[in-house]
Amino acid sequence: MAKFPGIKGIFLDENPLTEQSSKGVSGIGIPDCGLKKSDLRKDGSAYIDSKYIRKNPPALPEVSEPAVVRHFTRLSSWNMCVDTVFYPLGSCTMKYNPKINEKIASLENIKNLHPLTPANLIQPVLKIVDEFNNILCGLTGLAEFSFAPQAGAAGEFAGLKVIKKYFELKGENRKTILVPDSSHGTNPASSVLAGFTPAEIKTGKAGTLDAEELKKFISKDVAGIMITNPNTFGVFEKDIKKIAEIMHKNGSFVYMDGANFNAFLGNVKVSDMGIDLIQLNLHKTFSTPHGGGGPGSGALGVVESLREFLPVPYVKKTAGSNIADINAGKKTSSVDKNSDKKFRGANFVYELSDDRKNSIGKMTPFLCNFAVLIRAYAYLLSLGRDNIGSVSEIAVLNANYVKKKLGKILPGSDPFEEGTCMHECVFSDKSIEESGISTVELAKLLIDYGFHPPTVYFPKNIHGAIMIEPTETESVRTLDNFIKAVRQIKFKTKKSKAVKSPQKTKVGRVNEVLANKQPIFKY
Ligand SMILES: *Cc1c(COP(=O)(O)O)cnc(C)c1O
């Protein structure tokens, strides 16, 4: 048996469905509807207004059901995905998604929800949103989450708009957002989109932001700092509390890019670090399938003083009233989160409320990407309060295991060799270059071994970077296999093979420049 899942390589070839079409073939048999030719008017319109009747049949491929199933199943096998291979794409958290989440999201009552259903008919759904919000508040120590942003970057944008609105209302025109060079690339981009000017701060040798360095950038023009923690080197910002103190003293906010929250989940409350705002990528940490541009959810959490600025609509929990009162537009008192006890056993009602005068406004057509939220909710409930912390413990353990073991195979390549990492580790190309293999060749060779490549050439300030995020869902056996593959590549692979890889995939090495300039979408 092959030691590596991809070492043999197989793909089944496939033609476009249109080329498999044969006239008259159908995937389903439809019973005769009993309508006779003589029932039709000359123009073919018996029951349907003639203006809706096609002049020509649609140009659909005529194929059988098995042909359709095999077609799409074969196509799906051309791709590498979390259900088939180890997918250590650093910064992206491509972890296995438990199927229970899919099952819950596919329940009839959930998947068939119409987004325009009035609030009084979807009380249990709004209750789920409210409860999920409470769980996230419990995990972070923040006051409220908005589920309006539908991606991590959208969460960043919304958070910065909240900061902007806060200063506008105060009559201050602060224009600068500080962004360390260890931040995710979306951070400076979101700052610009939200109307700020990003100012880059260089990180120190240990890959972290130094509080003394930060002080040089402080002025009354600084609205806040966007800090990715753990940062894009996979390193924990150990000065984070000091950084927060410096910012708060200046009346500025601390925004944390929390896309990498699987490094902390269940073990650290970000409020204890002095964080004012955070976005959590539900499609990463909270185990929703992602990639290919969506769907996602960049839930934005804020401290109490910023709640009033969050997007509308939001789910408002009210007590001591009933649905009839709400429908009649009667005023209800909103429930103070902390006084829940007082209302225990009371009749709660959930409204979709626009009642937020200082809100940054509406971000999405409806409340949220509910299908993502329900998967995240199912994920957390299936783990349970006692097990949530083990997610981040194992994620960090796995990353350090790879860091140490690969560090021996790739000597001198770990820029942060001294310390430990959080959920991901990063290597330069120093050691593999000595064997005559480049980073891109290592990535392509790994595909032939049956592993998705790690993130490469990012972060930019590490030469030929190879960034590996094993995630908590991988076993030590998989990690050992991956490490073994890297060792074989480094010590046993000829350059002539490296330049041609991957060779076992449907599409081999492409000219990447040409593929970007002249993409061909037809296969
Ligand atoms: C993935 C990621 C983002 C962007 O999230 P999207 O959902 O792709 O917009 C932002 N910051 C970090 C650190 C990330 O890993």
The ligand as a MOL file (V3000), in Angstrom:
LIG
                    3D

  0  0  0     0  0            999 V3000
M  V30 BEGIN CTAB
M  V30 COUNTS 15 15 0 0 0
M  V30 BEGIN ATOM
M  V30 1 C -8.7630 34.8790 6.3070 0
M  V30 2 C -8.3190 36.0370 7.0240 0
M  V30 3 C -8.9230 37.2870 6.7960 0
M  V30 4 C -9.9590 37.5290 5.7310 0
M  V30 5 O -11.1360 36.7980 5.8750 0
M  V30 6 P -12.1470 36.6490 4.6470 0
M  V30 7 O -13.3090 35.9240 5.1870 0
M  V30 8 O -11.3980 35.8790 3.5930 0
M  V30 9 O -12.4910 38.0210 4.1740 0
M  V30 10 C -8.5010 38.3540 7.5660 0
M  V30 11 N -7.5370 38.2220 8.4760 0
M  V30 12 C -6.9220 37.0340 8.7200 0
M  V30 13 C -5.8490 36.9490 9.7740 0
M  V30 14 C -7.2850 35.9080 8.0010 0
M  V30 15 O -6.6780 34.7340 8.2350 0
M  V30 END ATOM
M  V30 BEGIN BOND
M  V30 1 1 1 2
M  V30 2 1 2 3
M  V30 3 2 2 14
M  V30 4 1 3 4
M  V30 5 2 3 10
M  V30 6 1 4 5
M  V30 7 1 5 6
M  V30 8 2 6 7
M  V30 9 1 6 8
M  V30 10 1 6 9
M  V30 11 1 10 11
M  V30 12 2 11 12
M  V30 13 1 12 13
M  V30 14 1 12 14
M  V30 15 1 14 15
M  V30 END BOND
M  V30 END CTAB
M  END
